[in-house]
């Protein structure tokens, strides 16, 4: 049986040069023996949610903020949010994913909710993502609510530094590391 990576963040390694994923931070929404689906968290578009919504629906839009480019694959409008009632699937504790039209309309019609909307997604066929991880294209860490809903333009470098620091700490005995590492 496949160990699921659902709920993990994929951090593009510095050697990944594909322009679709250069310095990308992706939340894996689905990962199983059939393949994987993720959403790029750190690629906001210029288009606002309201201006996009006016082109899609006649229903009111109360959301502020920008639409996000979820990845290079075409798909329906997708949402990450905190509304249990509008959920198609819970990705991690308190973070939900939806693609159903009624759910999206409900989410954009609410003022003050925690919602991010995406056009497009990142997709991998069965075994493809595991191969890319084995080749060193992606690093993984568990997703958290703040990382999903509040990434900024510095998300990629700060997560990369965090991963490097955490992996180095596994090999270091904290009892012998001086308070000031320059004293080595």
Secondary structure, 3 states (H helix, E strand, C coil): CCCCCCCEEEEECCCCCCCCCCCCEEEEEEEECCEEEEEECCCEEEEEHHHHHHHHCCCCCCCCCEEEECCCECCCCEEEECCHHHCCEEEECCEEEECCHHHHHHHHCCCCCCEEEEECEEEEECCHHHHHHHCCCEEEEECCHHHHHCCCCCHHHHHHHHHHHHHHHCCCCCCCCCCCHHHC
